[in-house]
Amino acid sequence: MKKKILYKLSMLAALAVTFNGCLSDPLYNDGTTQSVRNIGNDNFVEIHLTSQDNTNIVNLSFDNSDKDSTYNFVPIHLTSANGAVEDVSVTFDVLTSTTNDIIMDSLVNIEGNIIPTSKYSIANANNTVTIPKGSYDGFIKIKIKPSDFLGFNSVLGFKLKTVSGTTYKLSNLSVGYVTFGIKNQYDGKYSAKGYFIHPSLGTSTFNYTGGLAESLSTLSANTVEKLQAGDRAIAVDITVTSVTEVVNGKTVYKVSINLPPYPGANGQVDIDPTGKTVNYYDPSTKTFELYYWYNNAAHRIIRETLTYQGPR
């Protein structure tokens, strides 16, 4: 049984993490998977997924593979000034479509399908995470075949139940959700070059490459999202359609563009001011040619070329 819950993935894209194998402590250390908390000798055990707020929801993307793979999926962290004084056992529940109705009712902002138990297995014996003596972290581990999830977004929720001994206790961050999917063929790092026209401020140019290259993150089988519209921090969703046309002797695919922060107030055209055909994806060069605008009252116009640089 699948259950649909709604969350706009664009709000999670900044937290997206690429998984090529098992997670390791650096993801926690660099703040990728940490929940907001008080630092100190609290002796709390928590689920740590987000670094900027306490929603404990994160979006992950996996490389496509037909092989069963085990991932350190959810970090369980001890908020202590020192490491665990002994091995700490933490039990948890997986929030399935039959166990999490009450919790889901209060989280109307997640988008994804709660995956059936036949599509994954929990690698922790007896649904128990061990934080080793002297350490701060343990992990909920999941075994999946990534190719099973190609083309749609999935979500799993987890709730901590108990912690061993009397030294440590569960904090209020005991529930967390992971939305995840498989990278589509357009996912990656892209150089971005073009210009932005503001109705009163005029034209500015941009050229992002190398370390400044933009990330295009998977939202679905044929949609990616980037977090900049030209040189403005505005999310842009790009969908590659099945409609083809011939440009400069090559067959390309038309794209549609959506700016989630501006529903109904963004648009695109097929020809830019220089007479060049735009809003298409060229698979031979892995390049997007885009021309679009937002704000109906006074158009902010973006013309840019995105060229694939490598995986993110």
C-alpha positions in Angstrom: 0.0 0.0 0.0 1.3 3.4 -1.0 0.4 6.6 0.8 0.9 10.0 -0.8 2.1 12.9 1.4 3.0 16.3 0.2 6.2 18.3 0.5 7.7 20.6 -2.1 11.1 19.1 -2.8 12.5 22.4 -4.0 12.6 23.5 -0.4 14.9 20.6 0.3 17.2 20.8 -2.6 19.8 22.8 -0.7 20.1 19.9 1.6 20.4 17.3 -1.1 23.2 14.7 -0.5 24.7 12.5 -3.1 25.1 8.8 -2.0 27.7 6.7 -3.8 28.2 4.3 -1.0 27.8 4.5 2.8 27.5 7.7 4.7 30.4 8.5 7.0 31.1 10.9 9.8 32.1 13.8 7.5 28.5 14.3 6.5 27.8 15.0 10.2 31.0 17.0 10.7 30.4 19.4 7.8 26.8 20.1 8.9 25.1 18.2 6.1 23.1 16.0 8.4 22.8 17.8 11.7 19.7 19.0 13.4 19.7 22.4 15.2 20.5 21.7 18.8 22.1 23.2 21.9 25.8 22.3 22.3 26.8 21.0 25.6 26.6 18.2 28.1 23.0 17.4 27.4 23.3 13.6 27.1 20.5 13.5 24.6 20.1 11.0 21.8 18.6 12.4 18.6 18.0 11.9 14.9 20.2 14.3 13.0 19.1 15.1 9.4 19.0 18.9 8.9 21.5 21.6 9.8 19.4 24.8 9.3 16.2 24.0 11.2 14.5 21.3 13.3 12.2 19.8 10.7 14.4 16.7 10.4 13.5 16.2 6.8 16.2 15.7 4.2 16.2 14.9 0.4 18.8 12.4 -0.9 19.8 11.3 -4.4 21.3 7.9 -5.2 23.3 6.8 -8.3 21.3 4.3 -10.3 22.4 0.7 -9.9 20.9 -2.7 -10.3 22.8 -4.1 -7.3 21.5 -4.3 -3.8 23.4 -1.8 -1.7 23.5 -0.9 2.0 23.6 2.7 3.1 24.2 4.5 6.4 20.8 6.2 5.9 20.0 8.1 9.1 22.5 9.4 11.7 21.7 8.9 15.3 23.7 11.4 17.4 24.6 11.7 21.1 24.6 15.4 22.2 27.2 15.0 24.9 30.3 17.0 25.6 32.2 13.7 25.5 31.7 10.5 23.6 29.5 7.6 24.9 30.8 6.3 28.2 29.6 2.8 27.1 28.0 1.2 24.1 24.5 2.9 23.8 21.7 0.9 22.2 18.9 2.9 20.6 15.8 1.2 19.2 13.6 2.7 16.5 10.4 2.2 14.4 10.1 2.6 10.7 7.0 4.8 10.0 5.0 2.8 7.4 1.6 3.6 6.0 0.0 1.7 8.8 2.0 3.0 11.7 2.4 6.7 11.0 -1.1 8.0 10.2 -1.1 10.3 13.3 2.4 11.6 12.7 1.8 12.2 9.0 -1.4 14.2 9.6 0.8 16.8 11.2 3.4 16.8 8.3 1.4 17.9 5.3 4.5 19.2 3.5 6.3 16.1 2.4 6.0 14.8 -1.1 6.8 11.2 -1.9 5.5 7.6 -1.8 5.9 5.7 1.4 7.7 2.7 -0.1 6.4 -0.9 0.5 8.4 -3.1 2.9 9.1 -5.4 0.0 11.4 -2.8 -1.6 13.8 -2.3 1.3 15.2 -4.0 4.4 16.6 -2.6 7.6 20.2 -3.8 8.1 20.2 -3.1 11.9 19.4 -6.2 13.8 16.2 -5.9 15.8 15.9 -2.3 14.6 18.6 -1.3 17.0 21.4 1.3 16.5 24.6 1.1 18.6 26.6 4.2 19.3 29.9 2.7 20.2 31.7 3.6 23.4 33.8 6.8 22.9 31.7 7.8 19.8 28.9 10.2 19.2 27.2 8.5 16.3 25.5 5.4 15.0 23.4 4.9 11.9 20.1 3.4 10.8 21.1 1.3 7.8 18.9 0.5 4.8 19.4 -2.0 2.0 17.8 -1.2 -1.3 18.3 -1.8 -5.0 18.4 1.8 -6.4 17.0 1.0 -9.8 13.7 0.0 -8.0 13.1 3.7 -7.3 13.9 5.2 -10.7 11.3 7.7 -11.8 9.5 8.6 -8.6 10.2 10.1 -5.2 10.1 7.9 -2.1 9.9 8.7 1.6 10.7 6.8 4.8 10.1 8.0 8.3 11.8 6.9 11.5 11.0 7.3 15.2 13.3 6.6 18.1 11.8 4.4 20.8 14.2 3.7 23.6 17.7 4.3 24.7 19.7 1.9 26.9 20.8 2.7 30.5 20.0 5.7 32.6 22.8 8.1 31.5 21.1 9.2 28.2 17.6 10.0 27.1 15.8 10.8 23.9 15.4 14.4 22.9 12.4 16.0 21.2 14.1 15.4 17.8 13.3 11.7 17.8 11.4 11.6 14.5 12.9 12.2 11.0 12.0 11.7 7.4 14.2 11.0 4.3 12.9 11.6 0.8 15.0 10.1 -1.8 15.2 9.2 -5.5 17.5 8.1 -8.2 19.6 10.6 -10.1 18.2 11.1 -13.6 20.5 11.6 -16.7 20.4 15.4 -16.3 21.6 15.5 -12.7 25.1 17.1 -12.2 27.2 20.2 -12.0 26.8 22.7 -14.9 28.6 25.8 -15.9 26.1 28.7 -16.3 26.8 31.7 -18.5 24.3 34.4 -19.5 22.6 37.6 -18.5 19.8 38.9 -16.3 17.7 41.9 -17.2 16.0 43.9 -14.5 13.4 46.5 -15.5 15.0 49.3 -13.5 18.5 48.1 -12.7 19.4 47.1 -16.2 21.5 44.1 -17.4 24.0 42.1 -15.4 26.1 39.2 -16.7 27.2 36.0 -15.0 29.6 33.2 -15.7 29.7 30.4 -13.2 32.1 27.6 -13.8 34.6 25.5 -11.9 34.0 25.8 -8.2 31.1 28.1 -8.9 29.3 25.7 -11.2 25.6 25.2 -10.4 24.1 21.9 -9.2 21.1 20.5 -11.1 19.4 18.1 -8.7 16.9 15.4 -9.6 13.3 16.0 -8.8 11.8 13.2 -11.0 12.7 11.1 -14.0 12.9 14.1 -16.4 13.0 17.1 -14.1 16.0 18.8 -12.4 16.1 21.9 -10.1 18.7 24.5 -9.7 18.8 27.2 -7.0 19.6 30.2 -9.1 17.7 32.1 -11.8 20.7 33.7 -13.5 22.5 35.5 -10.7 19.4 35.6 -8.4 18.8 33.1 -5.6 15.5 31.7 -7.0 14.8 28.0 -7.6 14.2 27.0 -11.2 12.7 23.6 -12.2 13.6 22.4 -15.7 11.7 19.5 -17.3 13.0 17.8 -20.4 10.0 16.9 -22.6 9.7 14.3 -25.4 9.0 17.0 -28.0 11.9 17.3 -30.4 13.1 19.9 -32.9 16.1 20.3 -35.1 18.5 23.1 -34.2 21.7 23.6 -36.2 21.2 20.2 -37.8 20.9 18.4 -34.5 17.9 16.9 -32.8 17.2 18.5 -29.4 14.5 18.2 -26.8 12.2 21.1 -25.7 12.2 21.9 -22.0 9.6 23.6 -19.8 10.6 25.9 -17.0 8.9 26.6 -13.7 9.9 28.9 -10.9 8.2 27.4 -7.7 8.5 30.7 -5.7 6.5 32.5 -8.5 3.6 30.2 -9.5 1.8 31.6 -12.5 4.2 34.5 -12.7 6.9 33.0 -14.9 7.2 32.2 -18.6 9.4 31.3 -21.4 9.6 32.0 -25.2 11.0 29.9 -28.0 13.2 32.6 -29.6 15.6 34.9 -27.7 16.2 38.6 -28.8 19.1 37.6 -31.1 16.8 35.2 -33.0 18.3 32.1 -31.5 16.1 29.1 -30.7 16.0 28.5 -26.9 14.5 26.4 -24.2 15.9 23.0 -25.3 18.3 20.4 -24.2 21.0 19.1 -26.5 22.0 15.6 -25.5 25.1 15.6 -27.8 26.7 18.3 -25.8 24.7 18.0 -22.5 23.7 21.6 -22.8 20.6 23.6 -21.8 19.7 26.7 -23.7 17.2 28.7 -21.6 15.3 32.0 -21.9 12.6 32.7 -19.4 11.2 35.4 -17.1 9.3 35.9 -13.9 7.1 38.7 -12.4 4.1 39.5 -14.6 4.1 43.2 -13.7 7.6 43.9 -14.7 9.5 41.0 -16.3 12.9 39.9 -14.9 14.5 38.1 -17.8 17.1 35.4 -17.8 19.0 34.1 -20.7 21.5 31.4 -19.9 23.5 28.4 -21.2 24.1 25.5 -18.9 26.8 23.0 -19.9 27.4 19.8 -18.1 30.7 19.7 -16.1 30.5 16.4 -14.2 28.6 14.7 -11.4 27.7 16.6 -8.3 
